[in-house]
Amino acid sequence: MHFTASVSARATELSTLTYCNSITSAQRTLLFDKSACLFMLRLRYTKNFHSTEQEASAVKYLCAAVSHITALYIVLVLPFKHFIEVECFN
């Protein structure tokens, strides 16, 4: 994922993004800020975990255009993907 401002996230940070709660993770990392109409990423990393034994986090906002594309993906593409998987592979 490309950020239009700030430092890009590491691949290890992006691989942990979740947009909805699951059985194993009750905390989403991709959130929608209604007041700004932007998606916010809460990234967790363990850069200094060995010395501090604590995870750190960084919050980044996607720009309006990328937020819109992300919303379309979550609302349109993922349900369609799920429908195809159920109809064709189950």
N, C-alpha and C positions, 0 to 999 in steps of 0.2 A: 504494500500500500504506500502510496506517495503522499507525503505531507506537503502542503503548499507554503507552510511557514514553520519555523523552528527546526530543530534537528530531527532527522528521520529516526524512526524507531529501529531497534535491532531486530533481526529475524526471530530471535528467541523471544522477544517481547510480543511480536505480532502473532506468533504461533499460539499464544495463550489467550487470544481474544475470544470472548463469548458474547453473544448478543441476547441470549435468554438463559434463564436458570435451568440447571439440569440436576440429575441425581447426585453427581459428584461435585458440582460447584453451585453453590447457592448465591453467588455474587457475580453479577454481570460486569464485564469490563468495557462494553460498548454501550453507552448511555445516550439518550436524546435529551438535550437541553431545550425545553419548550419555549423558554423566554427568548433564546437566541436563535431558535430553529436550526441548531447545529448539533451534530453528533460529537460526543466527547469520549475520548479514549482514556481509560484508567489503566496504565501499564504498570505491571509489577516487575521488579528485577531484583536479583540477588548479587549484585556486583561486590558488595562488601559483607556478604553473609557470613563468611568464615571468621571475620574479626568482630562483627557486631551481633551476629545471630538474629538479625532482623531483616525482613524484606523492605525494600524502599519502593516508592511508587512515584509516577509522574503522570500528570494530567495534560492531555493535548486535545485541542479542538480541530476538527476537520473543517475546511472552508465550506461555504454554502454549496458550491457546485458538487463537491465530493460528498457532502452530507446528503444531497438530493439523490445522487447515484446510489449511495449506500441504502437509503430508504427504499428506493425502487427495487433494489436487489433483495432486501429482506421481505418486502411486501409482495413482490411479483415472482421473482426467480426462485427463491427457496420453496414456496408452496408448490410451484409447478414442478420443480425437481422432485419434491416428495411425492407428488401425484404420479409422475412417471415411474418412480421407483416402486411404488405400491402396485400400480397397474401392470407393469411389465415384468417385474422380478419377484412378485409374491403370488 
